[in-house]
């Protein structure tokens, strides 16, 4: 992403193209056009992870219920631009190239001429214009334009420059537009661009028929009906919907026990030898009730490649021990976040006693020294973690060893020194510290009921902190309740998995580094103020925090990745100095399983919904050896 830059594809394909035997048979039978009439003029060339593959096979996975994101992550990672497999940059996808002006206000996408939907209909600039005019700018369907498509207080304008060129024009710099496009948000644009299919469900184009269609499909009205065709996860309930993905649904999710997708004969990618992708014929996902059922399928050899639901620390021993039985090997599923549990003490707490305590850097440092992270590692994280704060991960551009390891030593002596320095020198009869007004420093920390390891870790920390005179209670809560408390700044303290981890994740979601939203739960009111200064629960922050927030605004408008990283280093210098959050241990590497005869799956990949694991690793080039 350089000023006046052009993102262009790499690699070349053979001039002669070939296809899967089943498609070749359909061409010979006259039921499918010839391959050269189905591929774009310049197919996207995918470099295999290991080697050029073989056609055939059925990729088996398991998903849980209607809200599962696995389909979007595996067979649905298609957009104008995408992440590269290493998650270090943006690369073209449906767009053959992208040109960006020097102040990040205009992005021109050159589409691949001849690209076709799975129903054989051409994909052109008109499809993007349909999404823009009739989906995004329709107030019934999109009451509020997503923030990543807004700059300078105005929504993006999308202009057709030719049949294969479309421009996204912003009123002000939007340096994070392309990275946002590579996240889950980008797939909504493509799903909403299937003009030839979606028009029948749109009141503008079918005013007399949409009510009956909505009723027949069980939707409340036409708006809900067309939204269900576009938005994840409901779009996976519709096998009639044309796609640009490597596989197309033939058995959608509809309360059934299995979802099935088969090769898209119009897919726009090839390997370096000219073989049309995907290699694998079919994808099937068994629908199960809970994560334990996914684990059971894996160890019984009924899953070919998957990390979702197999990547928790408590499951890892079972997955590791049953490799021979399940006929699989492991790959590293590296958490995108850097910390297994971050302790957020709300410095904007409405309780004056807690506000004074939490707002003291000495208080936070003292509590950090009081945690025995080595013991936590052995008791909670199976000995595979290490002491770590809420800092970028090693081997990233933003990594700072001092930030990552400050105050992680276990020292009751240093803990007491800092708690005394915070003005908490008096204690009550039970040995708990009192503030200047004689109030005991006592507070609950909320932890999600779905995070049993965090509950166990907090119970240990409760003991560590009691030893230095701090009375903390562990309070398991439902996520909806925790988020409601954040929205009104009624949360005292909350734990969460977090830390910016990878560089690009820190750019897009910096809530652990700068009070950026209500989810910056170490200073909720400051985060609410950043999002909307008129929020009744927000609060104007002190000058150093406002300076940091202004720096992040510059990140959002900077036109190059280099500029963004330099600004983020300044943001992180303040984060390091302020020490907002108490980290515990680095979120340890997790694992996924891959069948021994399945190839081109990387040995390691980032694991987060921001990356859309495993989508950027190009599942279309996975293949089975046919022995």
Secondary structure by P-SEA (a helix, b strand, c coil): cccccccccccccccbbbbcaaaaaaaaaccccccccccccccbbbbbcccbbbbbbbbbbbbcccccccccccccccccccccccccccccccccbbbbcccccbbbbbccccccccccccccaaaaaaaaaccccccccccccccccccccccbbbbbccccbbbbbbcccccaaaaaaacaaaaaaaaaaccccccccccccccccaaaaaaaaccccaaaaaaaacccccccccccccccccbbbccccccccbbbbccccccccccccccccccccbbbbbbbccaaaaaaaaaaccccccccccccccaaaaaaaccccccbbbbbbcccccccbbbbcccccccaaaaaaaacaaaaaaaaaacaaaaaaaaccccccccccccccccccccccccccccccccaaaaaaaaaaaccccccccbbbbccccccbbbbbbbbcccaaaaaaaaaaaaaaaaabbbbbbbbbcaaaaaaaaaaccccbbbbbcccccaaaaaacccccccccccccccaaaaaaaaccccccbbbbcaaaaaaaaaaaaaaacccaaaaaaaaaaaaaaaaaaccccccccccccccccccccccccccccccccccccccccccccccccc
